[in-house]
Amino acid sequence: MSAANSSPSALDLLLDIELPVTLRFGRTRMTLSELMDLNRGSVIDFGQSSEAPVEVVVNGRVVARGEAVMVQGNYGVRISEIESRRSRLEAAPGAESEK
């Protein structure tokens, strides 16, 4: 067996890296006093309809959008749109031009 066949490729090494994944159902702005008034049972209005797509955010970047679903009693996301590589690269930190 050659050394090339026995050692993992660079891609294989990258595939084992863990990244934070967040599901974003919406956004809102709140003052600190509004935030401090929250308690159990409080409802936060995200200002969008329940049919609005859920964003799948990986390592701080939106990589996909979809709809919230229930799968055997657990929440999930059915992916309906995947961001293009160009969009993901343009959203990378430092890629935006300073204003």
N, C-alpha and C positions, 0 to 999 in steps of 0.2 A: 504494500500500500504506500503510495507516495505521500510526502508531507503536505501537499496541496489538498489531498482528499481527507486527511485526518484532522486538519485544523479548521475551525469554523470560519466562515467568511465574515467580512466586516458587517454585512447586512444581517447575518444571523446574530451577531453580538448586539446590534442596535435593536433588534426585535424584542429583546428581553428587558429593555429600559422601561421603567414605570414612569408614567406622566400623569399629572392631575387632570381629571375629567370633570367638568361642571356642566350641568344642564341649566340654561337660563330661560326662565319662563317670562321674563319681562324686566323692566327697569323702572325705577322711580327715584325721585330726589326727596329727601326728608331733612328737616332741620334737626339739630341735636335734641331739642326739647320734644319734638314729635317722636323721635327714636326712644327717648327716655320714658315716654308715656306708654310704650308698647307693653303688653302683658299677655299672659296666656289667653288665647281666644281672640286676640287682636287680628284684624284683617288689613292687609296692605294692598291697596289698589295699584296695579301696575300700569293702568291706563291703556290696556289693549284687550281685545276680545279673547275669549277662550279658544277661538279657532286660530289665533295667531300662532305661527310656528315656534317651536321650542328650539333654542340654539344649543348646539353641542360645542362646548368650548374646551379645547385641549391646550394646556400650558398657556392659558391666557388668550388664545386665538380661536375665533369661530371657524370650525372646520366643516360643520354640517348643520342642517336644519331638518326638522321633522315634526311629528305630532305625538303628543303624550298618549300612551296606551296602557292598558292593564294586561299583564301576562301572568296567568295563574296566581292572581292576588298581589302581584308586585307591579310597580310602575316601570315603564319602559318608554323608549322613543323609537318610533318607526321612521327611519331616515327617508326623506323625500328629496333632499337636495344636498349635494356635496360641493363645497367651495372649490373653485379651480386652484391649481397650484399658484397661478399668478396672483389671485386674490389673497391667498394665504401669505405669500411672500411680501406683497405690498402692505399687509397688515402687521408684518414683523416689526418689533421695536427698532427704531432707528431708520426705518424705511420711509417714514413720512418726512416731507420737507418742513423745516422750521418756518413758522409764520412770524 
